Amino acid sequence: MTGDRAKLVIVLKHERWVLDQVAYDLAGGRATARQCAETAVVLERVARLLREHAATVSFGGGAVDGVVDAGVLGERGEASW
């Protein structure tokens, strides 16, 4: 595993804990506005890192701007909720 991929894995594993915590607090009616806002920032950061990784793996470098076609997401996309 390369250094960049290892860093991404570490970020994803850490942020999974953050998401688990906010999900638990939301379910219990304890999530604060600040907690929700901070979690949104975390999700934006993770999305940016994943886009950058996708760009280096699939597109030869550079950020991937714009919207991904929902058909590309398949079963894991929002449409399947």
Sequence and secondary structure as in RCSB ss.txt:
>XXXX:A:sequence
MTGDRAKLVIVLKHERWVLDQVAYDLAGGRATARQCAETAVVLERVARLLREHAATVSFGGGAVDGVVDAGVLGE
RGEASW
>XXXX:A:secstr
  HHHHHHHHHHHHHHHHHHHHHHHHHTT   HHHHHHHHHHHHHHHHHHHHHHHHHHSSSS   S   HHHHGG
GSGGG 
